[in-house]
Amino acid sequence: MSAEARAAGPLTHRRILAIALPIVLSNATVPILGAVDTGVVGQLGLPAPIGAVGIGAVILSSIYWIFGFLRMGTTGLVAQARGGGDAGETGAILMRALMIGGAAGLVFILAQVGVFWAAFKLAPASAEVEELARRYLAIRIWGAPAAIAIYAVTGWLIAMERTRGVLVLQLWMNGLNIALDLFFVLGIGWGVGGVASATLIAEWSGLALGLWLCRAAFSGDQWRDWLRIFDRVRIKRMMSVNRDIMIRSVILQAGFTSFLFIAAGEGDVVLAANQVLMQFLQITAYALDGFAFAAEALVGAALGAGNRAAFRRAALMTSWWGLGLSIPMALVFWVFGPDIIAIMTTAPRVREAGEHYLFWVALAPVVGIASWMLDGIFIGATWTRAMRIAMFQSGLVYAALLAVLVPLFGNHGLWAAMLLFFVVRAVTLGRLYPALEAGIGAEPPRRAA
């Protein structure tokens, strides 16, 4: 069945699950790779390689994360073009996103000396760790164009409801990375350079596979229709969407970063316990992202088709599925949380503190689901200016909550502020949803004023 036929087809629970489940499985492979990277260099018997790989990976992931807007923006724009039956524009959007990703990667390659100097000024390490980390970064930076461009590929596949392709891509990249890790490090003794080389090869081969998975975008002439690709109006809209998403994401990341910084002031035990408990939030995000991504694709296609009823149905059905998953997740965290904490740390005091604050992360899936699903709905609709403004408002409220609750209640106040941050995010977006839905069918699709 063609992408256009699927976009116009009936919205069923099976269709939602066909989009969501591959994303859930794909996300589950992400922490496995990090664990293998750490475990492989850990076999060298020295602490410095572990620290070097850790700090090098954090530096690059922080840089690449800035370009996460390519994934979200591409999904919303392509879904709308697909829903509107504009197959040519779906290919043109992918080309624009790929060019942005490739250009950004080249900039980082050219500016690597200054970028890494600034990174080590912000996160200083011992001379040995820094030397090894620089060796790691000097290899991996050559994968920057591929790593950033893959965001565009992933966004296109999600918008076209080809999330099995996303799963195949992640399994290939992570599987190849792990196999090369074992060969380069344990087999021929390349050490930290072997870990970096494995990732570099995986990234470029992943981009090649991703482009093959997106081959429908290159089946006609749209991918080389330069007048369309460089159309001023379309480029302006794409840049506006991506700018809004980037600003929104920076504010969101600042909220999570401040959470960890403030936790550090509560002592080493509380900081360690919070770090363990944050993994529960990561698991929540990995699982619920599947239904948020489904919302992006389905509401975007409905908006592109100007079908208000289909838009509402997509928003409601994906949200019900998200809520349906969040409740058993909360119960699992509450019942089995102490056992999970015991697996993640052997320190008795950290275990005790983790169990003491466990009920907050048990509440998180249910409290946070509305904000996560509304994010997906607004991304699919490309109401990104509304998202930016709502996140700015939410960030201000979150800062005020931290200022009031942490001095009064310590770490309990910190977790309460985080969960209320989720609630405020849902409220600030939720109040705009009626206007979003009311605008379906207007030409061009409306955005929040």
N, C-alpha and C positions, 0 to 999 in steps of 0.2 A: 504494500500500500504506500502511495506517495506521501510526502510530508504534508502537502496541501490537503489530501484526503483525510489524513489523521487529524489535522487542525479543524476540519469541518465536521468530523465524526462525533458520535455521541460521547459524552463524558461519563465514564463508568468507573466503579471502584477498581476494576481490573486495570483500567488504563492508568489510573493514579499509581497503583502499586507497581506497574511496569516501569514507570518513571522513577519512583522513589526507592525501591528496593536495591537496584544496582548502585545508587548513590550511597546508601547505607553500607553496603558491602565494600564499595570502593574506599570509603572513609575509614573502614576498619583496618585497611592495610597500611595506613599512614603511620600509626605509632609503632607498628612492627618493624618498619625500616629503621626508625630512630634507635630502637632497641638493638637491632643487629649491628648498626654502625658502632654503637657504644660497646657492645659485647665483643666485636672483632678486634678493635684496638685495645680493649681490655685484656685480650690474650697476650699482648706484648709485655705485660707485667710491670708497666710504668704508668704513673699518674699523668705525666705531661701529655702524652698522645690523646688520652681521653679528654682532658681539658681543652686541647687544641681543636679537636674535631667538634667538641661541644660549642666552643665560642665561635669557631668559624662558621658552623651551620647556623647559629643564631644571627650572626652578622648578615649573612646572605639571605636568610629567610625574612629578616626584618626589612631588607632592601626590596626583595621581590614582593613582599606582602603589600607594599605601597601600591603595586600595580594590580592588586586584586580587583580593582574596579573594571579591568578588562573582562574578567569572567562575568561579573554581574551585569555590567552595561551591555555586553554583547548578547547575553541571554534575553534581556528585556527587549532590545531593539530587534533582534532576529525573530523572536517570537511574534512580535507585532507585525513585522513584514510578512512572515509566514501566514499569520491569520488573515492578513489582508490580501493574500494571494500573489504577493510580489516576490516571486522566486529570485528574480535578478538582484533585488536589494539584499536578500539573505546572503548571497555570495559576496556582494560588494561590502557589506558590513564586516564580514569575516576578513576580507582583504585589508580593510582599513585597520582593523584591530591587530592583524598580523604585522602590518607595517609599523604600528605604534610599538608593539612588543619588540620587534627586531631592532628598531631605532633606539629604544631605551636600553636594550642590552648592549648595543655598540657604545653608547655613551658611557655606561658603567665600565666597559673594558678600557676605554680611553682614559677614564678618570679614576682608575682603580687605585693609583698611588695615594691620591688625596682622600678618596673614600675610606680606604683601610687605615690611613693615618688618623682620620677623625674617629673611626670606630674604636681604635685602640686607646684614643684619648678619653673616650666616654666609658670604655670598659677595659681598664688596664689589667694586664696579666703579667706573670713572671716572665723573665727574659726567655726561658726555655719554651714555655707555652706559646708566647707570642711568635717566636721564630718558627715553631711548627705550624701554628695557625696561619701565618703568612704563606708558608709553603702550600698549605691546604687551599687557601684562598686564591693564590696565584694560578692554580690549576682550575678550580671550579668556576672562576669568573668568566672563563671562556664559554661556559654554558649559559651565560645570562640571556642572550637573545632567545635561545630555545626555551629556557625556563619561564620567561615572561610571556612568550608567544603561546605557550601551552595553555595559559589562562584563557586566551581567545578561543582556542580550539575547544576547550572544555565548555565554555559558555555557548558556543554554537551547537555542540552536540546536545546539551541540555535543552536549548530552545527548540531543537528539531525533534525532541522526545527520543533521542538515541542514547539514552543513558547507559545502555549495555556497552556502548562504545567507550564511555567514560570508565566503566569497570574494566574493560579489556585494556585500555590505556594504562590505568593505574597498576593493574596486575603485571603487565609487561614491564613497565618502568621499575617498579619496586622489586619484582622478581629478578630482573636482570641486574639491578643494583646489588641485591643481596648475593647473587651468584658471583659477580665480579669482586665484591668485597672479600668473599672467602678466598677466591683465587689470588687476587692481587696482594692481600695482606698475609694470609696464612699460607698460601701456596708458594709465592715467590718473594715474599718479604718486603714489599714496597712500603709498609707502614702507613703513616698518615697520607702520603701521596697516593697510595693505592685506594684508600677510601674516597679521596677526591676524584681520582681518575674514574672510578666505578660510577660515581654520580654523574660526572661529565658525559660519559658514554651513554648512560641511561637517559639523560635529558635530551641529547640530540637524536638518539634513536626513538625516543618517545615522541618528539616533534614530528619525525618522519612518519611514524605510525599514525599519529593524530591527523596529519594532513591526508593520509590515505583514508582514514575513517571519515573525513570530511569531503571525500572526493566528489560528492554530489554538488558541492559548491563550485567545483571547477569543471563540471560537465558541459557547461555552455560557455558563452563568451563574457558573462557578467564579471568574472574575476579579472578580466583585462579590459573592461569598459572604463577607461580612465576618466572620461567625462562624468560618468556616474560616480565612480569611486572618489573623485576629487570635487564632487559637487559641493559648492560652498555652503548651501543651506543644510545638507545632510551632515557634513563635517562639523558644522557649528552645533547642531543638535547633539551629535555624538560626543563632542568635547564637553558640552554643558552637562550631559548625563554623567560622564565619567568624572568630571570635576566635583559634582555634587556628591557622588558616591565616595570619592576619595576623602573629601573633607569629613563626611559622616563617619567613615571608617577610622580616620585618625582620632576623632573625638571618642569613638567607642573604645579603641585601643588604649587611649589615655585613661579611660575609666578603669580598665582591667589592670593597667600598669600601676596606677595610683593605689589600687587595692593591695597589690603585693608590697609596694613601698611602705604603705601605712602599716601593714602586717609586720614588717620588719621592726617597727618600733614597739611591737608588743612582746618582743623577745624571740630567741632562737626556736624555742619549742613551738610557740604559736605560729611562727613563720613556716616552720617545717610542716606542721599540721595543715595549715592553709594550702600549702603547695600540694600536699597529698589530696586534699579535698577538691582543689581546683581540677584535678584529673577527672573527678565525677562530672564537673561541668563540661569538660572536653568531650567525655563520652556522650553526654546529653546532646551537645551540639552536633557531633558526628551522626548520631542516630536521627535527630529531628531535622537535620539539613535535607534529608531525602524528600520530606513532604514540603518543606519551604521551597526547594528547587522545583518540585512538581507544580507548586503554585505559580512560580515565576513563568514557567513554560505555558501553563494552561490559561492563566489570566491574561498573559501577554497576547496569546493567540486570539482569545475572545475579544480583547480590546481592539486588536488589529482588524478583526472582522466586524467590529461595531455591534457586537451581540451582547447586550447588557444582561440578559437572562443567563447566558453561558458564563459570563464573567462572574456573576453572583454565585452560580452553582459551583464553579471551579474554586472560588474563594472559600465557600462553606465546606465543600467536600474535603478539600485538602486540609482545612483547619480541623475538621472533625477527626480525620485520621491522625493528625499531629497530636491532638488532645488524647485520642485513644491510646497512642503509644506513650505519652508522657505519664499517664496514671500508673501503668504497671512499672515503668522505670522508677518512679518515685517509691513505689512499694518495694522494689528490689533493693534500692539504695537503703531504705529504712531497715529492712530485714537482714540483708546480707552485707550491709555497709561495714560493720565491724570486721567481718572476715576479709573483705576486700582491703581494708586499711591494714590488717595484719599481714597480708601478702606484700603490700607496697612498702612497709617499713617494719624493721625489727626493734626500733627504739621504743621502750615501754612508755616513756613520757609522751612521745609523739603519738603513739597509738591512743593513749588515754585522752589527749587533747583532741585528736581527730574524732573520737567517738562522742566527746562532749559537744562538739559543734556539728555533728553529723546531720541533725534534723534540718539544718538550713539547706544543705545540698539535697536532702530528700524532698524538700519543698520546691526546689528550683525548677524541675521540669514542668510542674503544673503551673507555677507562678510565671515562668518565663515563656510558655508556649505561645501566648497571644502576641508578644513582641516579636518572636521569631517568625511566626506565620505572617504577620502584617508586613514585616520586612520583605518577605518573599512576594507578597501581593503587590507592594508598592514598587519593588524592583521590576517585576513583570510589566507593570503599567508605566514604568519609567517616570513616575512622579518623584523624581529624585530631589528636586528642590524642596519639596515637602519633607522628604526624609532628612535632608540636611538641617532644615530649620527645626524639625521635631527633635533631632538628636542634640542640637545645640541647647534647646530648652531642657531636655532631659539631663544633659550634662551639668547644667547650672543647678538643677534640683538635686542631682546626685552629690555635687560638691557641698551644697548646703546640708544635706543629710549626713555626710561624713563629718562636717564641722560640728554638728549637734550630737549625733548618736555615738560616735567613737569616744569622745571624752566622758560621756555618761555611762556607756555600757561596754567599752573596750572592744574585744573581738566580736562579741555578739552584735554590737552596734555596727561594726564593719560589715558583717554578713547581712544584717537587716537593711543597711543602705544599698548593698548590691542587689538584693531581691526587690527592693522598692524601685531601684533603677530600672529593672525589667518592667515593673508595673507602669512607671511613668512613661517609658518608651511606648508601651502599648496604648496608653491613654492619649498621648500626643499624636500618635498616628491614627488611632481608632476614631478620634473626633473628626478626622478629615475623610474617613472612608465614605460617608454618604455623598460628599461632593465628588469624590473620585468616581463612584458608581454612576452618579447622575450625569457625568460628562461623557459616558460611553456612547458612541455613535456620532459624536461631534467630529468635524473635520477641520484641522487635524486633531488627533487625540489630545485632550486637554491635560494640562499639568496644573498643579496647585499654584495659586497666585501668591 
